[in-house]
């Protein structure tokens, strides 16, 4: 089996890989995650994933204990929420989380995850973007304030976790559930065979 390197410390991505029989090496990508607005939403998500994968590849090649020519696969992902013309990353504070979730209240939006997979042995890069449409129920001001006063919104694009306590406000979704969690596993696994 190839070495699998996850360019993320996301507990959700790590758990998904472990639940599917992989024990990835974790090398978080320490990159500026400012969203690029001069390109399409899909391209912005893929560009950020590529930036993360390239960072980790650079770290490995600079480390004398690792050989980038080893049979390894580097996986990086970046998830964004798109509502109208706005690309929502992770909220910067409580006010930002409140603003995002106020806008999404009772509305639909798209969750896009850009993924880059680098196969070091074959010198191949694969980039793709998966999109899921999510439809929110309406929630009250009190429910919103209660939620933004928890820790849950602050490391998630759009300020919510479908798999967390906010899941009760999801009416339905069209597409892949795992993509909304932040990792479209059904597509990622194709590159790990």
C-alpha positions, 0 to 999 in steps of 0.5 A, a space after each residue: 500500500 502506498 504511503 498516504 499523506 494528508 495535508 490537513 489536520 481536520 479531525 473530520 478528514 482524518 476520521 473519514 480516512 481511518 473509517 475507510 481503512 487508511 492511517 494517513 501521515 498528517 502533515 498540515 499545510 501552513 498556507 495563507 487561506 485567503 480565498 481568491 476572488 478573481 476566478 470561479 468558485 470551483 477554480 478557487 477551491 481547487 487552487 487552494 487545495 493545490 496550494 496546500 498539496 504543493 506546500 506539503 510536497 515541498 516540506 517532504 522534499 526538504 526533509 532528509 528523512 523523507 524521499 518524495 520518490 517514495 510511493 506516496 500519495 499526498 491529499 489536500 482539500 479545501 471546502 468553501 460555501 457559496 451563497 449567491 455571489 459570496 464565497 464563505 470560508 471559515 468565520 473569523 469571529 462570532 459576528 462573522 458566523 452570525 452574518 453567514 448563518 443569517 444569510 443562509 437561514 431558510 435558503 439554499 447554497 452550494 458546498 464545494 470541496 476542491 481536492 488535489 492528489 499528488 502521486 509522487 511515484 508517478 509524478 501525477 497531479 489530479 485536481 477536481 471539485 465536488 459540489 453539493 447543494 444544501 437546503 436550510 430550514 428556517 431557524 429563529 434568532 434565539 436558535 442562531 445566537 445559541 449556536 454561534 455561542 458554541 465552538 462548532 461554527 469556527 473551523 468550518 466553511 459557512 460556519 456550520 457542521 452538517 454532522 454536528 448539532 446544526 444538522 437539525 437545521 438541514 432540510 435536505 441536500 442534493 449530492 454527496 453528504 461527505 462533501 459537505 463534511 469536507 471530504 468527497 470520499 467517493 471520489 478521493 478513494 479512486 486515487 488510492 487503489 
